[in-house]
Every structure is written in C-alpha cells, then in structure tokens.
C-alpha cells in the first residue's frame, strides 16, 4: 500500500508541476523579464518517481500471485492492469536504460531523451515510448483497489485464525 500511495502522491506532484508551468507562462511580461521558473523539471522528476513506484507495485502483485498462501487477486482487475501496463513498463525500462539506448546508435532529433509532455497533452513521451495519462490513471486506480482488497482479505484471514 505504501508504494501505491507513493505512486499516487508523485503523480499528483507531477500534475501540479504542469499546472504551475501553465501559470508561469501566464505571468505578466514584466515579471517574466525578472526570471522564469521551469516547473517541467519537477514534472519529470515526480513522473519518473511515480512510474518507478507503479512498476514496483506491479512486480509485487506478480510475486503475490505466485504465492499460494496469499489472498487471491481480482482477475478482471489484473487483466485491466495488464492491458495498460505495457507502455508503462516500456517507459520505465527506457528511463532505467537511457544511457545504453543513447550509446547504441543515433536518436532522431524529434525523440526526447527526458520525459516530455506529449504534443497531445494527454501523454508522456521518452524516445520512441509513449504512455497516456489515462493508462496511468487506470493502473493507479486498479492497483489501489487491489491493495485495499488484499489488505482486507489479509485482515479477514488473521481474524479467522
């Protein structure tokens, strides 16, 4: 549950950084001349943290599925997460191995080498990987519900013994 909360918290920090960047761009010209703040760096940091936490949660859920003593997980929820997790895993793996990808060969000029808000403003992009915010939200809601269910089922089992 701690990692699920961390993933949600970091996602919300990333979201707030985008809102702060929008507000920054709307400041009067006189104020902008005194200096600007690039909130998008905070967005990148928090989004990376959220993605890493989500990936760790997904790994823990996989481990629990193979543990016969663990409470069962919701299959429908698991399928939903699996349907949305491939792009998340792709972005996360690219983040972790970006140096190797850059060493391997040429990167086209239109491929960002740090997380970037997509032109559609509904996704994030890194090199050739793309992840929509709706997929992140779907995964976060599903793993949050799964964590709550697992905690409840574990509590129920403890009371029965």
C-alpha positions as CSV (number, residue, x, y, z in Angstrom):
1,X,0.0,0.0,0.0
2,X,2.9,2.3,0.7
3,X,4.2,2.1,-2.8
4,X,0.7,2.7,-4.2
5,X,0.3,5.8,-2.1
6,X,3.8,6.9,-3.2
7,X,2.8,6.4,-6.9
8,X,-0.4,8.4,-6.5
9,X,1.4,11.2,-4.5
10,X,4.2,11.5,-7.0
11,X,1.7,11.5,-9.9
12,X,-0.2,14.4,-8.2
13,X,3.0,16.3,-7.7
14,X,3.8,15.9,-11.4
15,X,0.3,17.1,-12.2
16,X,0.7,20.1,-10.0
17,X,4.1,20.9,-11.7
18,X,2.3,21.1,-15.1
19,X,-0.4,23.4,-13.6
20,X,2.4,25.6,-12.1
21,X,4.1,25.7,-15.5
22,X,0.9,26.9,-17.2
23,X,0.5,29.6,-14.5
24,X,4.2,30.6,-15.0
25,X,3.6,31.1,-18.7
26,X,0.6,33.4,-17.9
27,X,2.6,35.8,-15.7
28,X,2.9,39.4,-16.9
29,X,5.8,40.1,-19.3
30,X,7.3,42.5,-16.7
31,X,7.5,39.6,-14.2
32,X,8.8,37.2,-16.7
33,X,11.7,39.6,-17.5
34,X,12.9,39.2,-13.9
35,X,13.3,35.4,-14.4
36,X,11.4,32.3,-15.1
37,X,10.9,29.1,-13.2
38,X,10.9,25.8,-15.2
39,X,8.4,23.7,-13.3
40,X,8.7,21.0,-16.0
41,X,11.9,19.7,-14.4
42,X,9.8,18.9,-11.3
43,X,7.2,17.3,-13.5
44,X,9.9,15.0,-14.9
45,X,11.3,14.1,-11.5
46,X,7.9,13.3,-10.0
47,X,6.6,11.5,-13.0
48,X,9.7,9.3,-13.0
49,X,9.2,8.5,-9.3
50,X,5.5,7.7,-9.9
51,X,6.4,5.3,-12.8
52,X,9.1,3.6,-10.8
53,X,6.7,3.1,-7.9
54,X,4.0,1.8,-10.1
55,X,6.4,-0.7,-11.7
56,X,7.5,-1.9,-8.3
57,X,3.8,-2.4,-7.3
58,X,3.2,-4.4,-10.4
59,X,6.2,-6.7,-9.6
60,X,4.9,-7.2,-6.1
61,X,1.5,-8.1,-7.3
62,X,3.1,-10.7,-9.7
63,X,5.0,-12.1,-6.8
64,X,1.9,-12.4,-4.7
65,X,0.0,-14.1,-7.5
66,X,2.6,-16.9,-7.3
67,X,2.4,-17.2,-3.5
68,X,-0.2,-19.9,-2.7
69,X,-0.6,-18.5,0.8
70,X,-1.5,-15.0,-0.4
71,X,-5.2,-14.0,-0.8
72,X,-6.5,-14.3,-4.4
73,X,-6.4,-11.2,-6.6
74,X,-9.2,-10.0,-8.8
75,X,-8.8,-11.4,-12.3
76,X,-10.7,-8.7,-14.1
77,X,-8.6,-6.0,-12.4
78,X,-5.4,-7.9,-13.3
79,X,-6.4,-8.1,-17.0
80,X,-7.2,-4.4,-16.9
81,X,-3.8,-3.6,-15.5
82,X,-2.1,-5.9,-17.9
83,X,-3.8,-4.2,-20.9
84,X,-2.5,-0.8,-19.8
85,X,0.9,-1.7,-18.3
86,X,3.0,-2.5,-21.4
87,X,3.6,1.2,-22.3
88,X,4.3,2.0,-18.6
89,X,6.9,-0.8,-18.5
90,X,8.4,0.4,-21.8
91,X,8.8,4.0,-20.5
92,X,10.2,2.7,-17.2
93,X,12.7,0.4,-18.9
94,X,13.7,3.2,-21.2
95,X,14.2,5.5,-18.2
96,X,16.4,3.0,-16.5
97,X,18.5,2.2,-19.5
98,X,18.5,5.5,-21.4
99,X,22.3,5.6,-21.4
100,X,22.5,2.3,-23.1
101,X,19.9,3.4,-25.7
102,X,21.9,6.5,-26.4
103,X,25.1,4.6,-26.8
104,X,23.6,2.1,-29.2
105,X,23.1,4.5,-32.0
106,X,21.6,7.6,-33.5
107,X,18.5,9.1,-31.9
108,X,16.3,11.2,-34.2
109,X,16.0,14.9,-33.3
110,X,12.3,14.5,-32.6
111,X,12.8,11.9,-29.9
112,X,13.1,13.4,-26.4
113,X,15.8,12.0,-24.2
114,X,14.0,13.0,-21.0
115,X,10.3,12.6,-20.2
116,X,8.3,15.1,-22.2
117,X,4.7,16.1,-22.2
118,X,3.2,14.9,-25.5
119,X,2.0,17.4,-28.0
120,X,-1.5,16.0,-27.4
121,X,-1.0,16.9,-23.7
122,X,-2.6,13.6,-22.9
123,X,0.6,11.5,-22.7
124,X,4.3,11.5,-21.9
125,X,7.0,10.5,-24.3
126,X,10.5,9.3,-24.0
127,X,12.5,8.4,-27.1
128,X,10.0,6.2,-29.0
129,X,7.9,5.2,-26.0
130,X,4.6,6.9,-25.3
131,X,2.3,6.5,-22.2
132,X,-1.1,8.1,-21.8
133,X,-2.2,9.7,-18.6
134,X,-5.5,7.7,-18.9
135,X,-3.5,4.5,-18.8
136,X,-1.6,5.7,-15.7
137,X,-4.9,6.6,-14.0
138,X,-6.4,3.3,-14.9
139,X,-3.4,1.4,-13.5
140,X,-3.3,3.6,-10.3
141,X,-7.0,3.1,-9.6
142,X,-6.7,-0.7,-10.2
143,X,-3.6,-1.3,-8.1
144,X,-5.1,0.9,-5.3
145,X,-8.3,-1.1,-5.3
146,X,-6.2,-4.3,-5.4
147,X,-4.1,-3.2,-2.5
148,X,-7.2,-2.3,-0.4
149,X,-8.7,-5.7,-1.2
150,X,-5.5,-7.6,-0.3
151,X,-5.2,-5.7,3.0
152,X,-8.9,-6.5,3.8
153,X,-8.5,-10.2,2.8
154,X,-5.4,-10.5,4.9
155,X,-7.2,-8.9,7.9
156,X,-10.1,-11.3,7.4
157,X,-7.7,-14.3,7.4
158,X,-6.0,-13.1,10.6
159,X,-9.3,-12.8,12.4
160,X,-10.2,-16.4,11.3
161,X,-7.1,-17.9,12.8
